[in-house]
Amino acid sequence: MDVTVWLYLINASLLICHEIDSAYWKEWELFNIPGGIEGFLFIHMPLMFLALFGAIEVYKQGFFGYIFSLVLGGVGIFAFLIHMLFILKGKKEFKTPASIGLLLMIFFFSLLQVFYTIF
């Protein structure tokens, strides 16, 4: 199996775990997303499906797999940067070692994923 498939699976798993952590921190309040936990869950159902479906496309190594891999890598990089910005602004959320560790791993694997997808 291609290294990009493994990086995608690792990164998708980390991002899903981060979203579990996001529910703990009530991320919908941080981003002013209406609907509380119900809205948060409703938004994440199709996102999780797309992340899992993307693994199939990456495995097939076609054009759509390339796109899914770049998008997921970009999402990971964005997630790291936006949460670090919130932390630097003094927000209390995502400051536990587990939350920060997840964000750092997401950033690392997202960079690797984008690199291996392009090159």
Kinemage of the C-alpha trace (Angstrom):
@kinemage 1
@onewidth
@group {chain A} dominant
@subgroup {mainchain}
@vectorlist {calphas} color= white
{ca met a 1} P 0.000 0.000 0.000
{ca asp a 2} L 1.216 3.497 -0.848
{ca val a 3} L 2.549 5.664 2.005
{ca thr a 4} L -0.069 8.304 1.173
{ca val a 5} L -2.836 5.863 2.120
{ca trp a 6} L -1.269 5.277 5.529
{ca leu a 7} L -0.729 8.995 6.097
{ca tyr a 8} L -4.348 9.679 5.128
{ca leu a 9} L -5.638 7.014 7.536
{ca ile a 10} L -3.448 8.245 10.390
{ca asn a 11} L -4.383 11.868 9.781
{ca ala a 12} L -8.112 11.136 9.402
{ca ser a 13} L -8.006 9.175 12.668
{ca leu a 14} L -6.261 12.050 14.437
{ca leu a 15} L -8.750 14.569 13.063
{ca ile a 16} L -11.702 12.419 14.144
{ca cys a 17} L -10.159 12.123 17.614
{ca his a 18} L -9.711 15.907 17.629
{ca glu a 19} L -13.404 16.319 16.825
{ca ile a 20} L -14.242 14.148 19.827
{ca asp a 21} L -12.037 16.482 21.870
{ca ser a 22} L -13.819 19.428 20.221
{ca ala a 23} L -17.148 18.191 21.533
{ca tyr a 24} L -15.668 18.142 25.042
{ca trp a 25} L -14.526 21.758 24.635
{ca lys a 26} L -17.868 22.835 23.097
{ca glu a 27} L -16.150 24.031 19.952
{ca trp a 28} L -19.469 25.296 18.561
{ca glu a 29} L -19.268 28.073 21.144
{ca leu a 30} L -15.691 28.929 20.142
{ca phe a 31} L -16.705 29.268 16.473
{ca asn a 32} L -20.215 30.630 17.174
{ca ile a 33} L -21.867 27.684 15.396
{ca pro a 34} L -25.603 27.652 16.164
{ca gly a 35} L -27.464 24.577 17.370
{ca gly a 36} L -25.295 23.454 20.272
{ca ile a 37} L -24.233 19.829 20.372
{ca glu a 38} L -27.045 18.823 18.016
{ca gly a 39} L -25.873 21.237 15.318
{ca phe a 40} L -22.270 20.203 15.902
{ca leu a 41} L -23.137 16.534 15.436
{ca phe a 42} L -25.320 17.241 12.410
{ca ile a 43} L -22.476 19.130 10.709
{ca his a 44} L -19.954 16.395 11.479
{ca met a 45} L -21.951 13.428 10.149
{ca pro a 46} L -21.336 14.254 6.468
{ca leu a 47} L -17.786 15.437 7.229
{ca met a 48} L -16.887 12.108 8.826
{ca phe a 49} L -18.468 10.258 5.893
{ca leu a 50} L -16.384 12.286 3.441
{ca ala a 51} L -13.202 11.659 5.427
{ca leu a 52} L -13.864 7.906 5.412
{ca phe a 53} L -14.928 7.870 1.763
{ca gly a 54} L -11.746 9.771 0.938
{ca ala a 55} L -9.700 6.856 2.263
{ca ile a 56} L -11.211 4.646 -0.439
{ca glu a 57} L -10.395 7.212 -3.107
{ca val a 58} L -6.823 7.651 -1.851
{ca tyr a 59} L -6.396 3.875 -1.877
{ca lys a 60} L -7.547 3.775 -5.526
{ca gln a 61} L -4.843 6.375 -6.322
{ca gly a 62} L -6.979 8.275 -8.825
{ca phe a 63} L -7.594 11.974 -9.329
{ca phe a 64} L -10.246 12.192 -6.596
{ca gly a 65} L -7.928 10.463 -4.131
{ca tyr a 66} L -5.331 13.108 -4.849
{ca ile a 67} L -7.922 15.833 -4.162
{ca phe a 68} L -9.214 14.162 -0.964
{ca ser a 69} L -5.654 13.782 0.318
{ca leu a 70} L -4.782 17.423 -0.317
{ca val a 71} L -8.049 18.624 1.228
{ca leu a 72} L -7.656 16.506 4.367
{ca gly a 73} L -4.036 17.638 4.724
{ca gly a 74} L -5.151 21.254 4.298
{ca val a 75} L -7.911 20.797 6.872
{ca gly a 76} L -5.348 19.451 9.341
{ca ile a 77} L -2.985 22.364 8.785
{ca phe a 78} L -5.871 24.836 9.127
{ca ala a 79} L -7.136 23.120 12.302
{ca phe a 80} L -3.702 23.400 13.899
{ca leu a 81} L -3.237 27.050 12.922
{ca ile a 82} L -6.708 28.249 13.964
{ca his a 83} L -6.523 26.480 17.333
{ca met a 84} L -3.031 27.852 17.996
{ca leu a 85} L -4.381 31.325 17.181
{ca phe a 86} L -7.184 30.855 19.715
{ca ile a 87} L -4.688 29.646 22.321
{ca leu a 88} L -2.420 32.656 21.652
{ca lys a 89} L -5.454 34.937 22.078
{ca gly a 90} L -5.918 33.478 25.570
{ca lys a 91} L -8.843 31.119 24.982
{ca lys a 92} L -9.055 28.417 27.657
{ca glu a 93} L -10.046 25.572 25.318
{ca phe a 94} L -7.633 22.968 23.921
{ca lys a 95} L -4.857 23.655 26.439
{ca thr a 96} L -4.581 20.175 27.927
{ca pro a 97} L -1.537 18.083 26.995
{ca ala a 98} L -3.804 15.650 25.106
{ca ser a 99} L -5.440 18.446 23.074
{ca ile a 100} L -2.134 20.111 22.244
{ca gly a 101} L -0.523 16.763 21.482
{ca leu a 102} L -3.336 15.909 19.064
{ca leu a 103} L -3.023 19.270 17.330
{ca leu a 104} L 0.749 18.869 16.995
{ca met a 105} L 0.385 15.363 15.567
{ca ile a 106} L -2.297 16.590 13.152
{ca phe a 107} L 0.010 19.370 11.978
{ca phe a 108} L 2.957 16.999 11.525
{ca phe a 109} L 0.993 14.325 9.669
{ca ser a 110} L -0.866 16.922 7.583
{ca leu a 111} L 2.420 18.390 6.374
{ca leu a 112} L 3.712 14.903 5.570
{ca gln a 113} L 0.482 13.990 3.831
{ca val a 114} L 0.485 17.092 1.638
{ca phe a 115} L 4.174 16.572 0.808
{ca tyr a 116} L 3.721 12.905 -0.158
{ca thr a 117} L 0.559 13.680 -2.106
{ca ile a 118} L 2.310 16.334 -4.196
{ca phe a 119} L 5.649 14.590 -4.583
